[in-house]
Amino acid sequence: MKAAFRAWSACMARDGFDYTDPWQPNDNPEFQSLEANVREVATTTADVRCKREVNLVGIWASVEAAYQERKIGENADALQNVKAAIRVMLGNAARITDGR
């Protein structure tokens, strides 16, 4: 992610924007009004173009999915127990709502 953020930041810099990560434009106080100003539109346009250029969203999603898959594997037994408990609750709710 760090390399992808650096690539995005370098792309933004080519358009004259000094951001180190993609959260910074969102947090810019200048962009908090209800109507976008010219600089905000230019920043957003560059942001989207740079995200596409460096595949930031694809990289981010892949990294996040890998972390999630690892955590699922590490917690498989606990997750199976939760899944079983949910099945019981849904079964009980179905019986109650069906009047059985």
Order of alpha helices (4+ residues) and beta strands (2+ residues): alpha-alpha-alpha-alpha-alpha
